[in-house]
């Protein structure tokens, strides 16, 4: 998500596990979405690139490696609810589904064009992922407080203004059950001159004001500020556009 970061026909929707609060009506089905349409976000491929370039560009930044590491830390289990915030073209959600087809996976993104691509990819894979349109700070309204076991997000927060970074992390905390897991993959502290130089490409595409806090290493403190504990940077992957970190944390309790 960039906040972020692509509608075709009907597909089978997985049913939520019993005794769990059912999510509200999906985005795109009522008057609430008119208000969402006027909110702005940075497209997944950046301010200047078309949506169609997102997957090819992501492949250049060692995507298979860091997505695999993110999935390893998620370790999806049968019947658990996993929400992918800023799901983009659905690559991470589809990977988690392949690892554990019995998990109930919800992908949410504000960009209807990128959700069209995600739905197309899911149909081709026969993956019954529950796609929703919405902003990351609206999670509690969209899904219900305490409705998810695990929340994931990749390459979203670096594209958001600082207040939105905080709002998304607060929403992630709210939507998780006590003891729920948070796993994020995003540009983090750029530790070396080489990585800081490489990261300038991202700053050109997504804007320096939004991206610089990530490069300065702000994410762990923001995650802690949102109420999570056991916050740690579990992995660092160097890429041609700067280093991507995988952060893990827990909602207290449970």
Buried (B, 14 or more C-beta within 10 A) or exposed (E): BBBBBBEEEEBEEBEBBEEBEEBBEBBBEEEBBEEBEEEEBBBBBBEEBEBEEBBEBBEEBBBEBBBEBBBEBBEBEEEBBBBBBBBBBBBBBBBBBEBBBEBBBBBBBBBBBBBBBBBBBBBEEEBBBBBBBBBBBBBBBBBBBBBBBBBBBBBBBBBBBBEBBBBBBBBBBBBBBEEBBBBBBBBBBBBEEEBBEBBBBBBEBBBEEBBBBBBEBBBBEBBBBBBBEEBEBBBBBBBEBBBBBBBBBBBEEE
